[in-house]
């Protein structure tokens, strides 16, 4: 596996931050890709971690934003910009991390998803999860992908799009 996409991501993010007056290092790591579908190759996934060592608490707060909105926007730009003109096989997925925000948020979302799964199984009704970014909705879809008794889908249009979890074969 080539680390060229990771190096491109690190350099892109470092340059973006420098444009905002923030000079810091970007650590890159590879997340082991896996695909549940045999005919669909797994996309390479890279974590780009902003080194917060020399950042002030205010800078960290601004870069994360309310409910992670700025970090989500940076991540969206990274994925859009770095995958332009890349063939499907050369595209990569980038997760931008700062101060452990993504790791903490994924744990929160996983706990919410597990509680919703229990609720759906016990009531037999669909449950909507609101206030998730598109990346967070995708994370929940992935969590439930292997379950045979629960299905997920997104409903609505941005910025009011939300995730629906329901029993397989649910009829409203």
N, C-alpha and C positions, 0 to 999 in steps of 0.2 A: 504494500500500500504506500503510495507516494504521499509525502507530507507537503507537497507544493501547494495544494489548496489551503492547508492550515497556515502555511507561511504567508500566502496571499491574504488570508483573513486577518492574521495578526498585523500585517503591515497596513492593511486598509483601515482597521480599527484604530491603530496607533495614529495614523494620519488624520482620521476624522477627529479624534480627541485633541490632537495638536491644533487643528483649526479652531477649536473652542478654547484654546489657551491652556489645555491640560496636557502635561507631558508625563507620561507614565509608561510602564512596560505592559505588554500583553503576553500572558502565558497561554500556550495552546496545548490541548490534549485531544486524543482521539477517543471517541465513544465507539465501542465495538458495535458495528452495524449487524442487524439481524432482520431477516425478512420472513414473515410467516407464509408467504406465497412462494412456492418453488419457482414459478416462471417469472417472478418479479425480483430483480436483483436489489439487494439492500443498498441504500444510498449511504455514502460515507458521511459521518457526523462528527463535527469538531466543536469543542468547547473553547471559546475565547474568553479567558478570564482577565479582567482588568485588575492590575495590581493596585490595591488601595493603600499600600504602605505610606505613600507621600500625599495622599488626598485628605482634605479636611472633611469633617462630617457633613458640612454644607455641600461640598462638591459631590460626595457620595449620594446625599439625598437628592440633589438635582439630577444626577445621572440615572438614578433609579426611577425617580418621579413618583407621582401619586399612583399607588397600586401597581407599580412597575411599568407605567405607561411609557416613560422615556426609554427604559431598557428594552421594552418591547419594540418601540419605534426604531431604535438602533439595530436591534436584531433583524427586524423586517428589512431595513435598508441593506444590511450586510447580506442577507440571503438573496435579495433582489439584485443588488449590484454585482456581487461576486459570481452569480450564476448567469448573468447576461452573456449571450453568445457562447455558452458552454453546451456541448452536446449532452444529451441525457445521461450518458455514461460518465461524463466528467463533472456533473453537478454534485454539489455537496450541501449538507445541512449545517448551519452554524447556530450555536447557542451562545449568547453573550451573557456572561456572569459577572457579578460585582458584589463583593462583601457577603457571599453566601446566599444572596437573595433567591436565585433560581432553585437551589437545593432545598431551602426552607419552603419556598412556595410549592415545589413539587410534592413535598411531604404533606403540606396542607391539603393540596388538591387530591392526593391519594386518599387521605383520611376522609375527605368529603365524599369522594367517589365510593369508597367502601361503605360508608353510612347510607348513601343513596341506594346502593345495591341491596343492602339489608332491607331498606324500606320498600323497594320495588318487589322484592321476593315475598315480603310479609303481607303487603297490601294487594299485590297483583295490579297495581295502577302505575301509570307513567309519572315520572318526576322530572321537573325542569331544574337545571342548574344554571343560574344566571351569573353574570359578572365574570365570565372567563374570556380571556383573549383567545384568538384563533389558535395560537400555539398551545394554550392550556386545554382547549377543547380537543385538539388533536391528541394531546397526551392522554386524556380520559378515553377517547376512542380506542387508543392503543391498549390501555389497561383492560378494557372490556372485550377486546378483539377475540380472545380465545374462549370466552364464556359462551356456552351453548344455550343458556336460558335467558340471557339479557342482551338487548340490542341498544345501540345508541345512534342518534343522528342529530344534526343541527337544524334549528328552526329559526325563521326570521331573517332580517337583513341587518347588516352592520349599521349603526353601532348597537342594535338591540337583538343581536343574534345570541341564541342560547342553546345549550345542550339538553337533549331529551334522552332519558334513560327509561326503558320500559321492558316488560317481559316479551320474549319472542312470541309473535302471533297475537299481540295485544290488539283488541278491537275496542275503540272508544265508544 
